[in-house]
Amino acid sequence: MDPTPSEVACFEAGIKFGSLYHQFAGTPVSPDSADSLARAMEEAIENQPYCESVTVSVRTDALRQAIEDADADYTELTGRFLDVAMVIEYEGVTVETSMAMEGDYPLMQVEDLRD
């Protein structure tokens, strides 16, 4: 059985979130580099097929706090510092997705699915 266009659109969203998260997790980041890193993440993921838009926001207040509690002038990027939204379009289906922290876990979820 072939997947439906909605199933493919959701699968594509999952692939892009996996790529975004696992490609950039661990990247050294500071408040000064946060915006450029967010733009690089957006541009990298937008290169992938069916990706209409990606918005990455770095939680700079949390980032500053983590750096204040550490010995370095930077920290490693993790999901707790990110808010991400993505729009995927595949064969007339639009899926809007997001990533935000739920407790200690970066939860990636479908927000809306339209045919």
Beta strands, then each sheet from edge to edge (+ up, - down):
strand 1: 28-29
strand 2: 51-58
strand 3: 75-76
strand 4: 82-90
strand 5: 93-102
strand 6: 105-114
sheet 1: 1+ 3-
sheet 2: 2+ 4- 5+ 6-
end
